[in-house]
């Protein structure tokens, strides 16, 4: 409890004081009040609640635990920047000779020095500044943020936002410009460079469209580590709104997901539409971008080493990359030279150069004279180009050449419509015979199909009652059949009623056709759905 300065107490008073403290801790007595009338917590230990002797405290209090030496005049206010007071209309005695303000002299004036001061012109008198003075403590004098206005930081944010907007606008303009240039070009001479520029534009477009995630994969460095060095951590995490890789396909036999490295190499949805898939597996990253270029560089280094060039990819990566670039340049140059040679020899049908008129119309400057009958008098007739193959050679009495007729994916002669090259021409008679033969064959095929479609009728063989074929000459006696039916009915009644069964039963093993027919007519068929309606 909070106590005043230590004074002598008797044993009885000390015992009462301890009992009162215990009662206050148990909540049986009201708590002690300080000078201001506030309750003092009875659970505060004595070394904290006891006031020092030099304070001469007469009543219990906890003021000695507070900052009781605080200066009432201390304030955290700061200078009112740019505040102006009274502005005079004419110069006042003792004011600044340059601007006319009363709060400073000419030596401390911060305005531009005038050719003729306000003291002599008595014009444009500057207003008086607001002069303030504060009494700051030790921390206040050394606080570098004392008086800082946080609202001024919004200017910095606006400046950065304006720069970002300008950058996005510039990238969009560059992209539109590149696309217009690409649409305007017709030839494909700069196909390689255009693909590189297109990839660059795609990257810029992705940066512009996903500006909120631009710094998602940046490397954050921590310099002050226990080892003293710098460590880099890459935020290789997915966005929280995206579906996890292992939830794309819940089939246990689908692509394997490694939880340690958070990688899934294969495509979890190989049968889905590629346009609808957002993730196609980690192997896609190995087959595109710089990973593919690095793979090509390794393959080139291996092949060059096998062919005798003494360099290694891991030992001298710069040398290997330089040789690979020179190899690509030489390969492209050799390819272009071969293309130029082919175009020079055979021409280019895709070029925009017009075809010469001499080739189009077959005109020449050679003069040829003809007489009235059409014979050449002067000059030389135009020589037609000859082929190395035989032309207009007729064999085996044919009047047309082989290949003048086409039917059912076969070549033949038009004169007799035969598809055998070494056949003898039969003329119109052969054509008629071939057509008659084709019609006869079609009729035979139709007759055969009709015969196969009609089912073969088979005569139903009636089985005898005991399971064998019924002979053709079998005739049942109606009187014996009636007697057999009565015997079968009597036998069934005896089976149903055990009391009519005799001790000595005689059986007749000779079964006639009438007995078998009677048994068949009276037996119960359990699989018959109409058996309940018979009796």
C-alpha positions as a printed NumPy array, in Angstrom:
array([[   0.   ,    0.   ,    0.   ],
       [   1.078,    3.563,   -0.497],
       [   2.39 ,    4.963,    2.738],
       [   3.695,    8.281,    3.958],
       [   7.175,    8.822,    5.348],
       [   8.342,    6.061,    7.676],
       [   7.401,    6.652,   11.338],
       [   7.674,    4.551,   14.483],
       [   4.76 ,    2.162,   15.111],
       [   4.045,   -0.063,   18.032],
       [   3.658,   -3.778,   17.736],
       [  -0.118,   -3.552,   18.023],
       [  -0.345,   -0.828,   15.347],
       [   1.898,   -2.831,   13.039],
       [  -0.308,   -5.926,   13.518],
       [  -3.439,   -3.917,   12.712],
       [  -1.769,   -2.454,    9.656],
       [  -0.924,   -5.961,    8.325],
       [  -4.477,   -7.187,    8.98 ],
       [  -5.886,   -4.163,    7.134],
       [  -3.631,   -4.827,    4.161],
       [  -4.706,   -8.483,    4.034],
       [  -8.373,   -7.472,    4.229],
       [  -7.882,   -4.971,    1.362],
       [  -6.166,   -7.632,   -0.769],
       [  -9.03 ,  -10.075,   -0.041],
       [ -11.605,   -7.411,   -0.942],
       [ -13.115,   -7.304,    2.577],
       [ -12.031,   -3.699,    3.239],
       [ -12.27 ,   -0.689,    0.903],
       [  -9.126,    0.314,   -1.005],
       [  -6.932,    3.178,    0.185],
       [  -7.379,    6.595,   -1.483],
       [  -4.604,    8.975,   -2.532],
       [  -4.528,   12.789,   -2.405],
       [  -6.678,   13.118,   -5.513],
       [  -9.289,   10.632,   -4.273],
       [  -8.242,    7.773,   -6.594],
       [  -8.123,    4.201,   -5.323],
       [  -4.707,    2.625,   -4.831],
       [  -4.255,   -0.994,   -5.869],
       [  -3.565,   -3.001,   -2.665],
       [  -1.481,   -5.566,   -4.594],
       [   1.254,   -2.998,   -5.417],
       [   4.418,   -4.076,   -3.523],
       [   5.707,   -1.917,   -0.714],
       [   8.988,   -0.923,   -2.337],
       [   6.955,    0.717,   -5.14 ],
       [   4.204,    2.244,   -3.044],
       [   6.481,    3.708,   -0.309],
       [   7.483,    7.312,   -0.992],
       [  11.127,    8.398,   -0.401],
       [  11.846,   10.106,    2.912],
       [  13.08 ,   13.328,    1.38 ],
       [   9.686,   14.046,   -0.209],
       [   8.079,   14.382,    3.239],
       [   4.783,   12.893,    1.992],
       [   2.053,   13.379,    4.58 ],
       [  -0.658,   11.361,    2.803],
       [  -0.431,    8.148,    0.807],
       [   0.121,    8.768,   -2.894],
       [   1.718,    7.363,   -6.033],
       [   2.91 ,   10.673,   -7.421],
       [   6.502,    9.739,   -6.717],
       [   6.188,    7.056,   -9.399],
       [   5.157,    9.627,  -12.042],
       [   7.241,   12.283,  -13.789],
       [   6.822,   14.959,  -11.129],
       [   9.623,   17.175,  -12.458],
       [   7.906,   17.881,  -15.807],
       [   8.004,   21.466,  -17.125],
       [   4.452,   22.839,  -17.493],
       [   5.635,   25.263,  -20.181],
       [   7.007,   22.489,  -22.404],
       [   5.143,   21.965,  -25.647],
       [   5.64 ,   19.921,  -28.801],
       [   4.424,   22.694,  -31.072],
       [   6.591,   23.841,  -33.973],
       [   7.102,   26.93 ,  -36.043],
       [   4.198,   28.025,  -38.194],
       [   5.964,   27.975,  -41.516],
       [   5.09 ,   30.721,  -43.951],
       [   2.724,   32.492,  -41.564],
       [   2.312,   36.214,  -42.193],
       [   1.134,   38.974,  -39.862],
       [   0.448,   42.641,  -40.495],
       [   1.31 ,   44.144,  -43.901],
       [   1.952,   47.884,  -43.897],
       [   1.211,   50.306,  -46.741],
       [   4.31 ,   52.465,  -46.274],
       [   7.771,   52.146,  -44.863],
       [   8.177,   52.164,  -41.072],
       [  11.145,   53.274,  -39.122],
       [  13.396,   50.383,  -38.074],
       [  12.072,   48.055,  -40.766],
       [  14.124,   46.182,  -43.373],
       [  15.494,   48.605,  -45.956],
       [  15.12 ,   46.004,  -48.735],
       [  11.534,   44.634,  -48.316],
       [  10.048,   46.8  ,  -45.535],
       [   9.222,   44.057,  -42.975],
       [   9.684,   44.839,  -39.273],
       [  10.758,   41.309,  -38.203],
       [  14.288,   41.379,  -39.693],
       [  16.959,   43.762,  -40.939],
       [  18.531,   44.184,  -44.362],
       [  21.352,   41.742,  -43.602],
       [  18.91 ,   38.894,  -42.699],
       [  16.455,   39.573,  -45.548],
       [  15.701,   36.484,  -47.635],
       [  14.119,   38.305,  -50.587],
       [  15.923,   39.2  ,  -53.806],
       [  17.942,   42.397,  -53.372],
       [  16.064,   45.25 ,  -55.007],
       [  17.736,   47.922,  -57.092],
       [  15.995,   50.522,  -54.995],
       [  14.841,   49.322,  -51.588],
       [  11.41 ,   49.759,  -50.08 ],
       [  12.823,   52.43 ,  -47.756],
       [  13.16 ,   54.816,  -50.693],
       [  10.391,   53.596,  -53.047],
       [   7.793,   53.147,  -50.284],
       [   6.158,   50.417,  -52.498],
       [   5.628,   46.641,  -52.293],
       [   6.069,   46.484,  -48.538],
       [   6.483,   42.845,  -47.461],
       [   4.283,   41.523,  -44.62 ],
       [   5.804,   40.805,  -41.213],
       [   6.745,   37.171,  -40.477],
       [   5.459,   35.306,  -37.473],
       [   8.397,   34.925,  -35.059],
       [   8.108,   32.164,  -32.449],
       [  10.431,   30.73 ,  -29.807],
       [  10.155,   27.351,  -28.064],
       [  11.898,   25.864,  -25.05 ],
       [  12.76 ,   22.29 ,  -26.105],
       [  14.25 ,   19.609,  -23.883],
       [  17.244,   17.438,  -24.719],
       [  15.286,   14.988,  -26.896],
       [  13.25 ,   17.702,  -28.571],
       [  16.357,   19.553,  -29.728],
       [  17.765,   16.374,  -31.289],
       [  14.545,   15.016,  -32.813],
       [  15.135,   15.099,  -36.589],
       [  11.392,   14.638,  -37.3  ],
       [  10.215,   17.333,  -34.932],
       [   7.869,   19.627,  -36.81 ],
       [   7.573,   17.36 ,  -39.841],
       [   4.213,   17.612,  -41.617],
       [   3.124,   14.134,  -42.741],
       [   0.722,   15.568,  -45.306],
       [   3.692,   16.722,  -47.395],
       [   4.59 ,   13.097,  -48.115],
       [   1.546,   12.869,  -50.38 ],
       [   3.481,   15.002,  -52.866],
       [   6.14 ,   12.293,  -53.092],
       [   3.47 ,    9.651,  -53.689],
       [   1.825,   11.771,  -56.385],
       [   5.209,   12.271,  -58.035],
       [   5.862,    8.514,  -58.205],
       [   2.325,    7.836,  -59.457],
       [   2.759,   10.42 ,  -62.211],
       [   6.026,    8.761,  -63.263],
       [   4.355,    5.351,  -63.341],
       [   1.454,    6.63 ,  -65.443],
       [   3.87 ,    8.278,  -67.869],
       [   5.855,    5.053,  -68.154],
       [   2.709,    3.015,  -68.867],
       [   1.579,    5.516,  -71.472],
       [   4.986,    5.431,  -73.165],
       [   4.993,    1.612,  -73.245],
       [   1.509,    1.56 ,  -74.768],
       [   2.529,    4.041,  -77.445],
       [   5.631,    1.992,  -78.252],
       [   3.54 ,   -1.163,  -78.486],
       [   1.007,    0.403,  -80.856],
       [   3.812,    1.808,  -82.959],
       [   5.507,   -1.589,  -83.248],
       [   2.225,   -3.264,  -84.19 ],
       [   1.543,   -0.68 ,  -86.892],
       [   5.012,   -1.165,  -88.338],
       [   4.525,   -4.927,  -88.32 ],
       [   1.202,   -4.655,  -90.175],
       [   2.719,   -2.339,  -92.744],
       [   5.573,   -4.661,  -93.661],
       [   4.909,   -7.25 ,  -96.37 ],
       [   8.227,   -9.044,  -96.825],
       [   9.682,  -11.371,  -94.208],
       [  13.325,  -10.382,  -94.357],
       [  13.49 ,   -9.27 ,  -90.726],
       [  11.494,  -12.174,  -89.315],
       [  14.002,  -12.957,  -86.559],
       [  14.277,   -9.396,  -85.304],
       [  10.489,   -9.   ,  -85.418],
       [  10.009,  -12.043,  -83.229],
       [  12.454,  -10.638,  -80.683],
       [  10.638,   -7.316,  -80.67 ],
       [   7.299,   -9.085,  -80.343],
       [   8.545,  -11.012,  -77.315],
       [   9.743,   -7.751,  -75.797],
       [   6.371,   -6.16 ,  -76.415],
       [   4.602,   -9.089,  -74.791],
       [   6.779,   -8.672,  -71.713],
       [   6.071,   -4.935,  -71.593],
       [   2.357,   -5.55 ,  -72.038],
       [   2.371,   -8.06 ,  -69.223],
       [   4.142,   -5.495,  -67.032],
       [   1.578,   -2.849,  -67.885],
       [  -1.457,   -5.11 ,  -67.394],
       [  -0.161,   -6.603,  -64.163],
       [   1.283,   -3.483,  -62.599],
       [  -0.015,   -4.575,  -59.22 ],
       [   2.197,   -7.655,  -59.338],
       [   5.324,   -6.142,  -60.883],
       [   7.431,   -6.498,  -57.747],
       [   5.983,   -9.872,  -56.756],
       [   9.067,  -11.897,  -57.712],
       [  11.713,   -9.362,  -56.691],
       [  14.685,  -10.361,  -54.571],
       [  14.683,   -8.985,  -51.047],
       [  18.151,   -8.757,  -49.469],
       [  18.874,   -8.814,  -45.756],
       [  22.284,   -7.367,  -44.991],
       [  22.494,   -7.585,  -41.21 ],
       [  22.625,  -11.329,  -40.68 ],
       [  24.375,  -13.375,  -38.037],
       [  27.078,  -14.389,  -40.516],
       [  27.684,  -10.788,  -41.51 ],
       [  26.905,  -11.325,  -45.205],
       [  23.882,  -10.62 ,  -47.392],
       [  21.261,  -13.227,  -48.141],
       [  18.679,  -13.067,  -50.923],
       [  15.195,  -14.517,  -50.63 ],
       [  12.952,  -14.78 ,  -53.661],
       [   9.196,  -14.628,  -53.154],
       [   8.438,  -17.756,  -55.155],
       [   4.854,  -17.88 ,  -53.962],
       [   1.596,  -17.995,  -55.862],
       [  -1.102,  -15.364,  -55.566],
       [  -3.685,  -16.265,  -52.945],
       [  -6.568,  -16.052,  -55.437],
       [  -5.004,  -18.68 ,  -57.744],
       [  -5.871,  -22.363,  -57.472],
       [  -3.066,  -24.51 ,  -56.065],
       [  -1.3  ,  -26.868,  -58.471],
       [  -2.313,  -29.997,  -56.596],
       [  -6.006,  -28.994,  -56.715],
       [  -6.22 ,  -28.714,  -60.524],
       [  -6.616,  -32.469,  -60.936],
       [  -7.588,  -34.594,  -57.92 ],
       [  -6.875,  -37.897,  -59.68 ],
       [  -4.182,  -39.853,  -57.818],
       [  -2.704,  -41.023,  -61.132],
       [  -2.343,  -37.515,  -62.543],
       [   0.814,  -35.38 ,  -62.582],
       [   3.066,  -35.803,  -59.52 ],
       [   3.335,  -32.848,  -57.116],
       [   6.514,  -32.504,  -55.032],
       [   5.56 ,  -30.707,  -51.79 ],
       [   9.182,  -30.012,  -50.84 ],
       [  10.031,  -27.971,  -53.937],
       [   6.388,  -27.056,  -54.74 ],
       [   6.9  ,  -28.233,  -58.295],
       [   4.717,  -30.179,  -60.722],
       [   6.664,  -30.985,  -63.873],
       [   3.927,  -32.553,  -65.992],
       [   0.66 ,  -31.005,  -67.153],
       [  -2.126,  -31.819,  -64.65 ],
       [  -4.822,  -31.39 ,  -67.347],
       [  -3.354,  -32.737,  -70.617],
       [  -6.766,  -33.276,  -72.276],
       [  -8.167,  -29.803,  -71.545],
       [  -8.381,  -26.962,  -74.057],
       [  -5.014,  -25.105,  -74.204],
       [  -6.828,  -21.764,  -74.448],
       [  -8.599,  -22.376,  -71.137],
       [  -5.565,  -23.586,  -69.176],
       [  -3.653,  -21.18 ,  -66.943],
       [  -0.994,  -23.674,  -65.8  ],
       [   0.574,  -26.332,  -68.056],
       [   3.317,  -27.68 ,  -65.8  ],
       [   6.815,  -26.575,  -64.816],
       [   8.347,  -28.256,  -67.859],
       [   6.886,  -25.455,  -69.965],
       [   9.393,  -23.074,  -68.397],
       [  12.237,  -25.328,  -69.554],
       [  11.041,  -25.221,  -73.139],
       [  10.62 ,  -21.472,  -73.552],
       [  12.493,  -18.247,  -72.963],
       [  16.112,  -18.186,  -71.875],
       [  15.964,  -21.817,  -70.683],
       [  15.576,  -22.971,  -74.291],
       [  18.459,  -20.736,  -75.395],
       [  20.657,  -22.156,  -72.639],
       [  19.755,  -25.686,  -73.725],
       [  20.696,  -24.876,  -77.319],
       [  23.979,  -23.416,  -76.096],
       [  24.791,  -26.637,  -74.212],
       [  23.941,  -28.803,  -77.228],
       [  26.165,  -26.661,  -79.455],
       [  29.026,  -26.941,  -76.956],
       [  28.715,  -30.746,  -76.862],
       [  28.607,  -31.105,  -80.647],
       [  31.546,  -28.73 ,  -81.11 ],
       [  33.598,  -30.648,  -78.524],
       [  32.836,  -33.923,  -80.32 ],
       [  34.002,  -32.372,  -83.603],
       [  37.391,  -31.382,  -82.17 ],
       [  36.984,  -27.827,  -80.821],
       [  38.699,  -27.502,  -77.47 ],
       [  36.322,  -25.55 ,  -75.246],
       [  33.961,  -26.469,  -72.413],
       [  30.676,  -24.899,  -71.343],
       [  31.339,  -24.97 ,  -67.594],
       [  35.043,  -24.158,  -67.848],
       [  34.704,  -21.195,  -70.236],
       [  31.066,  -20.097,  -70.488],
       [  31.893,  -16.738,  -72.077],
       [  33.934,  -18.386,  -74.823],
       [  31.177,  -20.934,  -75.468],
       [  28.523,  -18.21 ,  -75.719],
       [  30.676,  -16.134,  -78.081],
       [  31.316,  -19.124,  -80.364],
       [  27.603,  -19.975,  -80.35 ],
       [  26.68 ,  -16.438,  -81.404],
       [  29.243,  -16.489,  -84.207],
       [  27.892,  -19.873,  -85.289],
       [  24.347,  -18.484,  -85.503],
       [  25.568,  -15.509,  -87.556],
       [  27.425,  -17.761,  -90.004],
       [  24.464,  -20.113,  -90.245],
       [  22.073,  -17.264,  -91.027],
       [  24.488,  -15.839,  -93.583],
       [  24.895,  -19.216,  -95.302],
       [  21.13 ,  -19.695,  -95.343],
       [  20.545,  -16.28 ,  -96.922],
       [  23.258,  -16.93 ,  -99.551],
       [  21.629,  -20.212, -100.526],
       [  18.253,  -18.498, -100.76 ],
       [  19.694,  -15.77 , -102.975],
       [  21.297,  -18.33 , -105.3  ],
       [  18.011,  -20.205, -105.705],
       [  16.11 ,  -16.985, -106.41 ],
       [  18.762,  -15.863, -108.87 ],
       [  18.573,  -19.146, -110.745],
       [  14.829,  -19.843, -110.703],
       [  13.37 ,  -16.42 , -109.931],
       [  10.95 ,  -15.359, -107.23 ],
       [   7.238,  -15.722, -107.944],
       [   6.381,  -13.764, -104.766],
       [   8.342,  -10.666, -105.83 ],
       [   6.542,   -7.519, -106.877],
       [   8.654,   -7.016, -110.006],
       [   6.467,   -7.196, -113.149],
       [   7.057,  -10.03 , -115.633],
       [   8.582,   -8.843, -118.946],
       [   6.109,   -8.221, -121.729],
       [   8.086,  -10.468, -124.096],
       [   7.471,  -13.441, -121.821],
       [   3.783,  -12.651, -121.341],
       [   2.829,  -12.277, -125.022],
       [   5.651,  -14.249, -126.613],
       [   6.666,  -11.324, -128.789],
       [  10.054,  -10.849, -130.39 ],
       [  11.662,   -8.492, -132.902],
       [  12.348,  -11.235, -135.487],
       [  10.563,  -10.518, -138.813],
       [   8.908,  -13.362, -140.721],
       [   7.136,  -12.979, -144.121],
       [   4.38 ,  -15.341, -145.35 ],
       [   2.78 ,  -15.759, -148.808],
       [  -0.905,  -16.11 , -149.576],
       [  -0.835,  -19.833, -148.932],
       [   0.81 ,  -19.415, -145.528],
       [   4.29 ,  -20.569, -146.459],
       [   7.337,  -18.73 , -145.073],
       [   9.098,  -16.524, -147.64 ],
       [  11.566,  -14.719, -145.41 ],
       [  12.779,  -15.493, -141.944],
       [  12.69 ,  -18.6  , -139.776],
       [   9.702,  -20.272, -138.25 ],
       [   9.347,  -20.316, -134.456],
       [  10.871,  -23.503, -133.119],
       [   8.686,  -25.164, -130.53 ],
       [  10.555,  -26.563, -127.511],
       [  10.911,  -30.314, -127.535],
       [  10.584,  -32.521, -124.499],
       [  12.916,  -35.354, -123.658],
       [   9.891,  -37.643, -123.316],
       [   8.088,  -39.245, -126.285],
       [   4.925,  -37.438, -127.36 ],
       [   2.003,  -38.475, -129.58 ],
       [   3.261,  -42.07 , -129.912],
       [   0.29 ,  -44.379, -130.686],
       [   0.626,  -48.142, -130.125],
       [  -1.595,  -51.253, -130.485],
       [  -4.073,  -49.639, -132.895],
       [  -4.995,  -46.914, -130.34 ],
       [  -6.062,  -43.498, -131.674],
       [  -5.292,  -41.686, -128.385],
       [  -2.325,  -41.748, -126.056],
       [  -2.088,  -43.399, -122.693],
       [  -3.43 ,  -41.096, -119.951],
       [  -6.103,  -39.406, -122.065],
       [  -8.877,  -40.974, -119.97 ],
       [  -9.433,  -41.087, -116.184],
       [ -11.962,  -43.067, -114.169],
       [ -12.068,  -44.5  , -110.652],
       [  -8.528,  -43.323, -109.854],
       [  -7.086,  -45.101, -112.924],
       [  -5.587,  -43.832, -116.171],
       [  -6.468,  -45.314, -119.557],
       [  -7.126,  -44.818, -123.265],
       [  -9.993,  -42.541, -124.306],
       [ -10.579,  -44.373, -127.579],
       [ -11.55 ,  -47.723, -126.016],
       [ -11.728,  -46.81 , -122.274],
       [  -9.275,  -49.512, -121.243],
       [  -7.07 ,  -49.149, -118.163],
       [  -4.419,  -51.705, -119.214],
       [  -1.508,  -49.934, -120.892],
       [  -0.426,  -52.82 , -123.172],
       [  -3.975,  -53.755, -124.25 ],
       [  -5.13 ,  -53.831, -127.865],
       [  -7.663,  -51.212, -128.938],
       [ -11.154,  -52.622, -129.545],
       [ -12.918,  -49.353, -130.344],
       [ -16.637,  -48.82 , -129.758],
       [ -17.336,  -52.557, -129.69 ],
       [ -14.995,  -52.944, -126.738],
       [ -16.703,  -50.055, -124.917],
       [ -20.158,  -51.63 , -125.413],
       [ -18.907,  -55.039, -124.288],
       [ -17.328,  -53.52 , -121.193],
       [ -20.565,  -51.7  , -120.294],
       [ -22.64 ,  -54.891, -120.768],
       [ -20.215,  -56.838, -118.615],
       [ -20.375,  -54.157, -115.894],
       [ -24.205,  -54.208, -115.951],
       [ -24.256,  -58.012, -115.703],
       [ -21.842,  -57.945, -112.792],
       [ -23.958,  -55.349, -110.978],
       [ -27.1  ,  -57.466, -111.506],
       [ -25.36 ,  -60.567, -110.141],
       [ -24.141,  -58.668, -107.1  ],
       [ -27.625,  -57.289, -106.402],
       [ -29.137,  -60.785, -106.714],
       [ -26.558,  -62.188, -104.322],
       [ -27.206,  -59.462, -101.752],
       [ -30.965,  -60.06 , -101.958],
       [ -30.457,  -63.78 , -101.448],
       [ -28.282,  -63.181,  -98.396],
       [ -30.831,  -60.841,  -96.848],
       [ -33.719,  -63.441,  -96.988],
       [ -33.489,  -65.801,  -93.973],
       [ -33.477,  -69.538,  -94.607],
       [ -36.629,  -71.09 ,  -93.287],
       [ -36.037,  -74.183,  -91.199],
       [ -38.746,  -76.683,  -90.479],
       [ -39.558,  -76.961,  -86.802],
       [ -39.134,  -80.488,  -85.546],
       [ -41.643,  -81.424,  -82.905],
       [ -40.105,  -83.309,  -80.02 ],
       [ -41.721,  -86.202,  -78.328],
       [ -42.941,  -85.926,  -74.791],
       [ -39.983,  -87.927,  -73.477],
       [ -37.407,  -85.761,  -75.257],
       [ -36.801,  -87.586,  -78.542],
       [ -38.027,  -86.833,  -82.011],
       [ -41.647,  -87.806,  -82.667],
       [ -41.892,  -90.469,  -85.283],
       [ -43.93 ,  -89.634,  -88.329],
       [ -46.199,  -92.677,  -87.862],
       [ -46.942,  -92.088,  -84.142],
       [ -50.694,  -92.114,  -83.363],
       [ -52.062,  -91.714,  -79.822],
       [ -55.111,  -93.685,  -78.715],
       [ -57.636,  -91.276,  -77.226],
       [ -59.171,  -93.896,  -74.833],
       [ -55.767,  -94.853,  -73.462],
       [ -54.884,  -91.167,  -73.157],
       [ -58.023,  -90.529,  -71.068],
       [ -57.158,  -93.449,  -68.792],
       [ -53.588,  -92.197,  -68.433],
       [ -54.884,  -88.756,  -67.441],
       [ -57.088,  -90.329,  -64.726],
       [ -54.16 ,  -92.39 ,  -63.41 ],
       [ -51.94 ,  -89.267,  -63.301],
       [ -54.623,  -87.342,  -61.368],
       [ -55.001,  -90.214,  -58.853],
       [ -51.204,  -90.386,  -58.393],
       [ -50.977,  -86.686,  -57.663],
       [ -53.764,  -86.877,  -55.079],
       [ -51.949,  -89.718,  -53.303],
       [ -48.777,  -87.664,  -53.224],
       [ -50.639,  -84.716,  -51.693],
       [ -52.435,  -86.866,  -49.06 ],
       [ -50.09 ,  -89.186,  -47.177],
       [ -53.012,  -91.025,  -45.479],
       [ -54.073,  -92.713,  -48.734],
       [ -50.59 ,  -94.03 ,  -49.357],
       [ -50.364,  -97.799,  -48.984],
       [ -47.57 ,  -99.756,  -47.394],
       [ -46.937, -102.058,  -50.275],
       [ -46.434,  -99.935,  -53.377],
       [ -46.111, -101.558,  -56.741],
       [ -44.497,  -99.654,  -59.589],
       [ -44.926, -100.195,  -63.27 ],
       [ -41.773,  -99.388,  -65.218],
       [ -43.397,  -99.649,  -68.592],
       [ -44.292,  -96.166,  -69.781],
       [ -46.383,  -95.767,  -72.885],
       [ -46.681,  -92.817,  -75.19 ],
       [ -50.143,  -92.04 ,  -73.761],
       [ -48.733,  -92.025,  -70.183],
       [ -45.963,  -89.641,  -71.209],
       [ -48.434,  -87.359,  -72.967],
       [ -50.698,  -87.33 ,  -69.883],
       [ -47.753,  -86.442,  -67.65 ],
       [ -46.76 ,  -83.628,  -69.971],
       [ -50.306,  -82.224,  -70.052],
       [ -50.752,  -82.249,  -66.266],
       [ -47.325,  -81.271,  -64.983],
       [ -46.894,  -77.818,  -63.398],
       [ -44.548,  -75.435,  -65.18 ],
       [ -43.074,  -73.147,  -62.513],
       [ -41.537,  -70.784,  -65.045],
       [ -44.877,  -70.161,  -66.79 ],
       [ -46.256,  -66.683,  -65.881],
       [ -49.849,  -67.893,  -66.558],
       [ -49.699,  -70.987,  -64.383],
       [ -51.85 ,  -69.362,  -61.64 ],
       [ -54.762,  -68.992,  -64.067],
       [ -54.867,  -72.633,  -65.219],
       [ -56.618,  -74.061,  -62.124]])
